[in-house]
């Protein structure tokens, strides 16, 4: 019998709350059931990721009831609609076809993405081969989804000797752009202007200033050094960029899902085409897993079950992500946009109040965070579910002590959060029973990186479907932009506090 969404939630909410320690004692197979390895490649270079959700409060029975909730939410149908390129963003009447960029989706969209990717490959290779003269630096200007993915990927994958030195600049604060200018030689620098709409104020102002910097530094044909990455190619032409240097992508690719499109150009320029393609292939392996599995076997959906258990039933208002890998230090920033811009909503698809939706995503890198914020995780009053991310293979070439200590610390934190510690001294007691999930990558390379990001994308979508919200619009960011434009235009009065601030700063 299929339950309604409300009935399914009621069943989920009725479960008792045994402690994690009790759950491990009750079920000897808990690790086998809840720590699942996803193989990305089965060829002679196997690569995989272990998704260990055993230190969460998920149980067989709870999973069964969450599966009923997924059925009530028509999860399989919604997921199939996503891959079929149907409208899954009803408020904007759009599909969300980021997986087509990786080769998994509606045939015509996959073909279109392949053609655009080929264009990007040719330009990337031509630049590497010197067709545009010597290129040592790329200043990539973009913001939000047009910057966070490229910044994360370049930082993670292009650490040793990038083919081209990439600087991602997003902030309108000129300090950010000046920092990039300091590090680049104008004679060998190209500018990438990344904007889906090609209208975003920060990006367009930064692009103008970057162009001016080239001109002021004696670069002839400065606009010939600018490349546009956009879903609005006509606007890039208007801006003065030659069509041959415009890399378009489809309107159906959302900004925060766009690193797989031409927005990922700085990644390809930094790491080379083969690694960019490997990143897409790694993500495609997760797409196929997500498309072809149901219920608890579907790892992003399983993770979403745990997410909702904590946010809806245990009142967790935040979730923390700690990468025990310096190369992933930008992961929390990236996930903040992915998860909070997608699921930071307060109404369901039909416009009624939704109840609690996305928790606040935050985090940092291990082991640094242990010496800064972990006190609260262990002894504070908030219940904060944690994701740990680590790679078995080291990212460094120093002796193995560094990496071994790093991994030991990562696993120790998960164990400590769960076990807690009793003491006669309340100041020295740890309550324990604090949940964590561990994502353990065999080796962080382009493919496993792509897979990791795709896992988080699908987990975000799965959460949205179970919550009955639209993850693909972001109207909440518009009002601030409108007010900023009104201030710029002048002639309008605002509240007394804002007026006083404008006066104090002498702006507006
Ligand atoms: O401010 C929100 C937003 O629309 C993001 O969703 C998007 O990634 C970012 O702005 C940048 O937009 P664009 O790529 O059009 O410049």
Boltz pocket constraint, residues with backbone or C-beta under 6 A from the ligand:
constraints:
  - pocket:
      binder: B
      contacts: [[A, 143], [A, 144], [A, 145], [A, 146], [A, 194], [A, 195], [A, 196], [A, 197], [A, 198], [A, 199], [A, 200], [A, 203], [A, 255], [A, 256], [A, 341], [A, 474], [A, 477]]
      max_distance: 6.0
